[in-house]
Amino acid sequence: GNPEQTGKPAGDDLREGKRTVLIAATMERASVEEKAFINSSLGKPDLDLASVEKIRSIMQKVGAVDFVETMIEKLTADSLQALESPTITSEAREFLKHMADVATKRSA
């Protein structure tokens, strides 16, 4: 994501080698060459910005970003629907709705 929106430096998760849902979705859809590039880049503390941008481009091209965004939207909607249960207090409902918003929104 955009460092201004996420509050994290560009490529941090890639440099740390994190196997996120976005990485998994990308790897499922990427070509053999793209997978090889991503695998060789993950976990490299000195990964340069050009490589970060290339991986971002692959993620976009193969539809992984859209897939993950859609998944987040669906899971959030399902969770918010579940909060309508009469067994959940209004205080808990409002707190959990706020937490869902904080967890899923990248910018103000």
Long-range contacts (C-beta under 8 A, 24 or more apart in sequence): 1-106, 2-106, 4-107, 5-106, 5-107, 6-106, 10-49, 10-52, 11-47, 11-49, 11-51, 11-52, 11-55, 14-41, 14-42, 14-44, 14-47, 14-51, 14-52, 14-55, 15-43, 15-44, 15-45, 15-46, 15-47, 16-43, 17-42, 17-43, 17-44, 21-68, 21-71, 22-59, 22-64, 22-65, 22-68, 25-64, 25-67, 25-68, 26-55, 26-58, 26-59, 26-62, 26-64, 28-64, 29-62, 29-63, 29-64, 29-67, 30-58, 30-62, 34-58, 34-62, 72-104, 76-100, 76-104
